[in-house]
Amino acid sequence: MTSTTPDPTATAMAPTATATAAPAPAPATTTAPTATTGPAATTTTDPAATTATATTGPTAPTATDPASVPTTPTTPTTPTTLTPTSEAERLRRWRLVLGGGGADGTGCELRGRDAAMDGALASLYGREKGSGGKAPGGRRTAGLGASAPGVARWLGDIRTYFPSSVVQVMQRDAIDRLGLSALLLEPEMLEAVEADVHLVGTLLSLNKVMPETTKETARAVVRKVVEQLEKKLAQRTRATLTGALDRSARISRPRHRDIDWDRTIRANLKNYLPEYRTVVPERLIGYGRAAQSVKKDVVLCIDQSGSMAASVVYASVFGAVLASMRALDTRLVVFDTAVVDLTDQLDDPVDVLFGTQLGGGTDINRALAYCQSRITRPTETVVVLISDLYEGGIRDEMLKRVAAMKASGVQFVTLLALSDEGAPAYDRDHAAALAALGAPAFACTPDLFPDVMAAAIEKRPLPIPDMAEQR
């Protein structure tokens, strides 16, 4: 005999299915949007399907609990889905990272463009630094060899497969790992490289041994980088320093728009009238005009030891920008164990750069002695020493000169580096000694340099970055 007893599960779920398919009283109707918010929402009357729909969301309310219904309807949103990475694509990426050979374990074979990319990477990173082409452990070996045409082809390949920022990193690694500095003396290779600040530094270090046939190509590479830097840095530098020069000039009969209200109020606090709750400005203090009434002297003293290559490039560009401002009298001095004044070449930063000779020792004391002898207006002078402070000269004399310049009114700024390379290496004892004299030493990025100079010109506290980040 067939039983007519209804299925309890089907009976219990029937009201929910009905509420989903057709309008019903308020409690049942309000569950419909909630039940369909999940990505797998359905309006089927199948009990099993209805159960899955009602429990899809983490907070889905039940039809019998009105209190759980949200008071503000929410608009259903489509979840953002990321295209899953296939197993083959993951193996391909690992194969490029691991570099192939018997040690990669992927069993993935690279073809076409991927194989060419892998070959370019293998030429540089497929062997240990300084291994001379013999890779330990049986790993693949490659190399660029000592052939300039081979290097030129490799440079063309990496520019094809990688973005400019990656190309610059790979070029620096190639010069360091494979000893390719000598090949930069060949014009054909220079024409193929991606020019940047670091390449300029390398070319400057090779300047004295560079053949005449290469020098014109090298100058063209350097000029390209210098023009890019000037375009990036000049406008903001001039704007920032012009404002600082205007604010540094003080006159007693300013026009209304030139009044320095902060200094004026401070100077007239004795004239405060309590009954009127105001200050009577008996004496006005205002800004002058930099081009007519103010002229500051700036001395850039640059360490040209090998580790300061990027700083020399940036300082030369900034020196040319500062020299172009009539309100500033800029002097540029570079030094190692000798001191060279390049002020007369400031109209062309490329000439300045080729007038430097990266490498050699360091005699900061001798350089500061020369700079000190050229100071005629101490209270209107800013001296910027750019050095890692590894002094090869007389340490105590160096510190005495800095103290003497500070005592005479000179604004003295010490930059451990002027570059984007991060925390520099420097002599911490000398840095601490200078800080004790009121000349804190810190690294500075090119973007921050205009603000540092503006603060020095106005005799304000310098915008020193967090020194903890530079340690």
C-alpha positions in Angstrom: 0.0 0.0 0.0 1.3 3.3 -1.0 1.7 5.9 1.8 0.1 9.3 1.4 2.1 11.0 4.1 3.7 14.2 2.7 7.4 14.6 2.7 8.3 16.9 5.8 11.2 18.6 4.0 9.1 19.4 0.9 6.2 20.6 3.1 8.5 22.9 5.2 10.1 24.4 2.2 7.0 25.0 0.1 6.1 28.4 1.7 9.6 29.7 1.0 9.4 28.6 -2.6 6.0 30.2 -3.0 7.2 33.5 -1.5 10.1 33.6 -4.0 7.9 33.0 -7.0 5.0 35.3 -6.4 4.0 38.4 -4.3 3.1 37.6 -0.7 2.6 39.4 2.7 5.4 41.7 3.9 7.6 39.2 5.8 7.8 36.8 2.9 8.2 39.4 0.3 11.1 41.1 1.9 13.2 37.9 1.9 13.2 37.8 -1.9 15.9 40.4 -2.5 18.0 38.9 0.3 17.6 35.4 -1.1 18.8 36.6 -4.5 21.9 38.6 -3.5 24.3 35.7 -3.8 25.9 35.0 -7.1 24.1 31.6 -7.4 20.6 33.1 -6.6 17.6 31.3 -8.2 13.8 31.5 -8.2 13.2 27.8 -8.7 10.6 26.0 -6.6 12.8 23.0 -6.1 13.2 22.6 -2.3 16.9 21.8 -2.5 17.6 24.7 -4.8 15.6 27.1 -2.5 17.6 25.9 0.5 20.9 26.6 -1.2 19.7 30.0 -2.3 18.6 31.1 1.2 21.9 30.2 2.7 24.3 31.6 0.1 25.0 34.9 1.8 26.7 34.9 5.2 23.9 36.9 6.9 20.9 35.8 4.9 17.7 36.2 7.0 15.0 33.5 7.3 11.4 34.2 6.2 10.1 33.6 9.7 12.3 36.1 11.4 11.1 39.7 10.6 13.7 41.3 12.9 16.5 40.0 10.8 15.3 41.8 7.7 17.5 44.9 6.9 15.6 48.2 7.2 17.4 49.7 4.3 17.3 47.7 1.0 20.8 47.1 -0.4 21.5 47.2 -4.1 22.8 43.8 -5.3 26.4 44.1 -6.5 28.4 41.8 -8.8 31.5 40.6 -7.1 34.8 41.4 -8.8 36.5 38.2 -10.0 40.1 37.8 -11.0 41.0 35.7 -14.0 42.5 32.6 -12.4 46.1 31.9 -13.4 46.4 28.6 -15.2 48.8 25.9 -14.2 50.7 26.3 -17.4 51.1 30.1 -16.9 52.4 29.5 -13.3 54.9 27.1 -14.6 56.0 29.5 -17.3 56.6 32.3 -14.7 58.5 30.0 -12.4 60.6 28.8 -15.3 61.6 32.4 -16.1 62.4 33.1 -12.5 64.4 29.9 -11.8 66.4 30.1 -15.0 66.0 26.6 -16.4 68.6 23.9 -16.4 68.2 20.8 -14.4 67.4 22.6 -11.2 64.1 24.3 -12.1 61.9 21.3 -11.7 59.1 22.8 -13.8 59.4 20.7 -16.9 58.3 23.8 -18.9 59.8 24.5 -22.2 60.0 28.2 -23.3 59.5 29.1 -26.9 59.5 32.2 -29.0 59.5 35.5 -27.1 59.8 33.8 -23.7 62.9 31.9 -24.9 64.4 35.2 -26.1 63.6 36.9 -22.7 65.2 34.0 -20.9 68.3 34.2 -23.0 68.7 37.9 -22.3 68.3 37.3 -18.6 70.7 34.3 -18.7 73.4 36.3 -20.3 73.5 38.5 -17.2 72.2 36.5 -14.3 72.9 32.9 -15.4 76.2 32.8 -13.6 77.7 33.9 -10.4 79.2 37.3 -10.2 82.9 37.1 -11.0 82.7 33.4 -11.9 84.3 34.1 -15.3 81.6 32.1 -17.0 81.9 29.0 -14.9 78.6 28.4 -13.1 78.7 26.3 -9.9 76.5 23.3 -9.5 76.2 22.5 -13.2 73.8 25.4 -13.8 73.5 27.0 -17.2 76.1 29.5 -18.1 76.0 32.4 -20.5 77.6 35.7 -20.9 78.1 38.7 -23.1 81.7 38.0 -23.7 84.2 40.8 -24.5 82.6 41.6 -27.8 81.1 45.0 -28.3 78.7 43.8 -31.1 77.5 41.1 -28.7 76.8 43.6 -26.0 75.1 46.0 -28.4 72.7 43.2 -29.5 72.0 42.3 -25.9 71.2 45.9 -25.1 68.8 45.9 -28.0 67.1 42.8 -26.8 66.5 44.0 -23.3 65.1 47.2 -24.6 62.7 45.2 -26.7 61.5 42.9 -23.9 61.6 45.1 -20.7 60.5 48.6 -19.7 63.0 51.5 -19.5 63.3 51.3 -15.6 64.2 47.6 -15.8 66.6 48.2 -18.6 68.5 50.8 -16.5 68.8 48.3 -13.6 70.0 45.5 -15.9 72.6 47.9 -17.5 74.0 48.8 -14.1 74.1 45.1 -13.1 75.9 44.2 -16.4 78.6 46.8 -15.8 79.1 45.6 -12.2 78.8 41.8 -12.7 80.4 41.4 -16.0 83.0 44.2 -16.0 81.7 45.9 -19.1 83.1 49.4 -18.3 85.8 49.1 -20.9 83.1 48.5 -23.6 81.5 51.8 -22.8 84.5 53.4 -24.6 83.1 52.2 -27.9 80.7 54.6 -29.7 78.6 51.8 -31.1 77.7 50.5 -27.7 77.1 54.0 -26.2 74.5 54.6 -28.9 72.6 51.5 -27.8 72.4 52.1 -24.0 69.5 53.6 -22.1 70.9 56.8 -20.7 70.4 57.6 -17.0 72.2 59.2 -14.0 74.2 56.1 -13.2 75.4 55.6 -16.7 76.6 59.3 -16.7 78.5 58.6 -13.5 80.2 55.6 -15.2 81.1 57.6 -18.2 82.6 60.4 -16.1 84.8 57.9 -14.3 86.1 56.8 -17.7 86.5 60.3 -19.0 90.3 60.4 -18.8 90.8 57.1 -20.6 88.1 57.6 -23.2 89.3 57.8 -26.8 88.6 60.9 -28.9 86.3 58.9 -31.2 84.0 58.1 -28.2 84.0 61.4 -26.4 81.5 63.1 -28.7 79.1 60.2 -28.4 79.6 60.2 -24.6 78.9 64.0 -24.5 75.7 63.4 -26.4 74.6 60.8 -23.9 75.5 63.0 -20.9 73.7 66.0 -22.5 70.6 64.0 -23.0 70.4 63.1 -19.3 71.3 66.6 -18.2 68.5 68.1 -20.3 66.0 65.7 -18.9 67.1 66.6 -15.3 67.0 70.3 -16.0 63.5 70.0 -17.5 62.4 68.1 -14.4 64.1 70.2 -11.7 64.6 73.8 -13.0 61.1 75.2 -12.8 60.4 74.2 -9.3 63.9 75.1 -8.1 63.6 78.7 -9.5 60.0 79.1 -8.1 60.9 77.9 -4.6 64.1 79.9 -4.3 62.6 83.1 -5.8 60.0 83.0 -3.1 62.6 82.4 -0.4 64.7 85.3 -1.6 61.7 87.6 -1.5 60.9 86.5 2.0 64.5 86.9 3.1 64.6 90.6 2.3 63.3 92.9 5.0 62.3 96.6 4.4 60.7 99.1 6.8 58.4 100.8 4.3 56.7 98.0 2.4 53.7 98.2 0.2 50.6 96.7 1.6 50.9 93.4 -0.4 54.5 93.1 0.7 53.9 93.4 4.5 55.1 90.5 6.6 52.3 90.5 9.1 53.8 87.9 11.4 57.0 89.9 12.0 55.1 93.1 12.0 52.8 92.0 14.8 55.7 90.6 16.8 57.6 93.8 16.5 54.6 95.9 17.7 53.3 93.8 20.6 54.3 96.7 23.0 51.6 98.8 21.2 48.8 96.5 22.2 45.6 98.4 23.2 43.5 96.3 25.6 40.4 98.4 25.3 40.3 97.9 21.5 41.9 94.4 21.6 44.2 95.3 18.8 47.9 96.1 18.0 48.8 99.4 16.6 51.5 98.7 13.8 53.8 101.6 14.6 56.5 99.9 12.5 55.9 97.9 9.4 58.2 95.1 8.3 57.9 93.8 4.8 59.5 91.7 2.0 61.8 93.3 -0.5 62.4 92.5 -4.1 65.0 89.9 -4.5 66.2 91.0 -7.9 66.8 94.5 -6.7 67.6 94.5 -3.0 68.9 91.0 -2.1 71.8 88.9 -3.3 72.8 85.7 -1.7 76.1 83.9 -2.2 75.9 80.1 -2.6 78.9 77.8 -2.5 78.4 74.2 -3.6 81.4 72.1 -2.4 81.1 68.6 -4.0 83.1 65.5 -3.1 84.0 63.8 -6.4 85.1 60.4 -5.0 83.8 57.4 -6.9 80.9 56.7 -4.5 79.4 60.2 -5.0 78.9 59.9 -8.8 75.1 60.4 -8.8 75.4 63.3 -6.4 78.0 65.0 -8.7 75.5 64.8 -11.6 72.6 66.2 -9.7 74.7 68.9 -8.0 76.1 70.1 -11.4 72.6 70.4 -12.8 71.4 72.3 -9.7 74.5 74.5 -9.9 73.7 75.5 -13.4 70.1 76.3 -12.4 71.2 78.4 -9.4 73.8 80.2 -11.6 71.0 81.2 -13.9 69.3 83.2 -11.2 70.5 86.8 -11.0 69.7 87.1 -7.3 72.3 84.4 -6.5 76.0 84.4 -6.9 76.8 80.7 -7.2 80.2 79.1 -6.9 80.9 75.4 -7.7 83.9 73.7 -6.2 84.7 70.0 -6.7 87.4 68.1 -4.8 89.1 64.8 -4.0 92.7 65.3 -2.7 92.9 68.4 -5.0 90.4 71.3 -5.3 89.0 72.5 -8.6 86.8 75.6 -9.1 84.4 75.1 -12.0 82.4 78.3 -11.5 83.3 79.6 -14.9 81.7 76.6 -16.6 78.3 76.8 -14.8 76.6 78.0 -17.9 76.9 74.4 -19.3 76.5 71.6 -16.8 77.9 69.1 -19.4 81.2 71.0 -19.3 81.0 71.0 -15.5 80.6 67.2 -15.5 83.4 66.6 -17.9 85.6 68.8 -15.8 85.2 66.5 -12.8 87.4 63.4 -12.2 85.5 60.8 -10.2 87.7 58.6 -8.0 90.8 59.2 -5.8 91.0 60.2 -2.2 89.2 62.8 -0.2 90.5 66.0 1.6 87.5 67.8 2.9 89.6 70.2 5.0 91.5 71.4 2.0 88.3 72.0 0.1 86.6 73.9 2.9 89.7 76.0 3.3 89.4 77.1 -0.3 85.7 77.8 0.1 86.3 79.8 3.3 88.8 82.0 1.5 86.2 82.9 -1.1 83.5 84.1 1.4 83.2 87.9 1.5 79.7 88.2 3.0 79.3 85.5 5.7 75.8 86.5 6.8 74.6 86.3 3.3 76.3 83.1 2.3 75.1 79.5 2.1 77.7 76.8 1.9 76.5 73.3 0.9 79.0 70.5 1.5 78.0 67.3 -0.4 80.2 64.4 0.8 80.1 61.0 2.5 82.5 62.6 5.1 85.2 59.9 4.8 87.9 62.4 5.5 91.5 61.7 4.3 92.8 65.1 5.5 93.0 66.6 9.0 89.8 65.9 10.8 90.1 68.4 13.6 91.0 71.2 11.2 87.9 70.4 9.1 85.7 70.7 12.1 87.4 74.0 13.2 86.7 75.5 9.8 83.0 74.5 9.9 82.7 76.0 13.4 84.5 79.2 12.3 82.1 79.6 9.3 79.1 79.0 11.5 80.3 81.6 14.0 80.7 84.2 11.3 77.1 83.8 10.2 77.4 81.4 7.3 74.5 79.0 6.8 76.2 75.6 6.5 74.4 72.6 5.1 75.9 69.1 4.9 74.4 66.6 2.5 75.6 63.0 2.7 74.2 62.3 -0.8 72.1 64.2 -3.3 70.4 61.3 -5.1 67.5 58.9 -5.2 69.6 55.9 -4.2 68.4 55.5 -0.6 70.4 55.4 2.6 74.1 56.3 1.8 77.2 55.0 3.4 78.9 57.7 5.4 81.3 58.4 8.3 79.0 58.5 11.3 81.6 59.9 13.7 82.1 63.0 11.5 78.4 63.3 10.9 77.8 63.4 14.7 80.6 65.9 15.2 79.1 68.2 12.6 75.6 67.9 14.1 77.1 69.0 17.5 78.3 72.1 15.7 74.8 72.9 14.5 75.3 71.5 11.0 73.4 68.2 10.9 74.3 65.9 8.1 71.5 64.1 6.1 70.9 62.6 2.7 68.7 64.6 0.4 66.7 63.6 -2.7 66.7 66.0 -5.7 63.0 66.8 -5.1 63.8 68.0 -1.6 66.9 70.0 -2.5 65.0 73.2 -3.4 63.2 73.2 -0.1 66.5 72.7 1.8 68.0 75.7 -0.1 65.0 77.8 0.5 65.2 77.1 4.3 68.9 78.0 4.3 68.4 81.2 2.5 65.6 82.3 4.9 67.6 81.0 7.9 64.8 78.7 8.9 65.3 75.2 10.4 66.2 72.8 7.6 63.6 70.2 6.5 65.7 67.3 7.7 64.2 63.8 6.8 63.8 61.2 9.5 67.4 60.1 10.2 66.1 56.7 11.4 65.1 56.0 7.8 68.7 56.7 6.6 70.5 54.4 9.0 
